Amino acid sequence: PCQSMSLGEVAGVLKLSPGYLGERLEKILGSTFRSLLRDERVAVAAHQLLTTNLRISEISDQLGGQSLSQFNRNFFSAMSMSPRTYRNRYSARRRSLERRLD
């Protein structure tokens, strides 16, 4: 889903200069390309943590572009908890809610 990509690659596809694309993203969305990519990776990882049995290292590998330790730091920075804590906390809540809905 969130393969490793650079601002230059995206700008090339859009036929824009990297500087211009970066400026527009920051002005319109209030975030840098790198921050947007990190946030998207964290969102996909959070979904996968709750909906798959993949190991955290497998999720990190699928999202590309970072080491497992960097993935863990980025996830913690965005979610204020480790991927393991997130999975344990919210998987239990999800299972409980699903049982009530059945």
N, C-alpha and C positions, 0 to 999 in steps of 0.2 A: 504493500500500500504506500508506504512513505520511503521509497528508495532514496538512496543517497543522491542528492542533486545539489547544484550550486546556483547561485544567483545568475552567474554568467550563462549557464545552460538554459535556464528558464527565459532569461532575456533574449537569448539567441532564437529560441522557438517563437517568441513573441515579436521578434525583429525589432527589439529595443536595446538601447545600451544598458549595461548593468547599472551604471550610476543613475540613470533616469528611472529605471524600474525600482531601484532601491529607494530613491527619493519619493516616488509616488506611493509605494507601499507604506512608507513611514508616515507620509502626510495623510493618506486616506484611511489607513487602518491603525495608525499609531504604533506600529511595531516594525521591527526590522525583519528582513527575510529570514535570517537565522532564528529569530524568536518565533516567527510563525511556523517554521518547519519543526522546531523543537516542540511547540505546543501541539501540533498535529500528531507528531510521534507519540507524545504522552497520551493524547486522547485515544489513539488507536491501541496503544499498549494497555490502557485502562480497560477498554472494551474487551481485548483479548484475555486479560487477566481474569475477567468475570465470566467469559463465555467459552473458554477453551481450557484444556488441561496441559497446554504447552508449558514447558519450563520457562522461567524468566529469561534465561540465557537464550532460549530459542526465539522468544518474542523479540529480544534485543537484536539478535542476528537478522530476523526477518525485516526489521525496520531499518537496518543498514546505517552506515555512516558514523558509527560510534562504538566504543568498547563497552563491555558490560558495566565497568565501573562508571564510565561517563553516563551511560543510560540510567544507572541507579541514581547518580547525582542529579541529573535532569528531572527524573521522575519525582525525587524527593523535593526538589526545589519548587516544582509546580504543584504537587499534591500534599506537601507537608507530611509525607510518610513514605516509607519504602514500598517498592512494588509488592513485596511479600506481605507486609502489613495491610496494604490496600486489598489484596486478594483475600486474605483471611477475614478481614473485617466485613467487606462488602459481599463476599460470596455467601457467608453465613446469613446476612440480612436478605439477600436475594432468594436463597433457598427457603427461608422462613416465609417470605412474602408469597412465593410460588405455592407453598403448601396451603396457605390461607386462601389462595385464589382457586385452588382445585376443588 
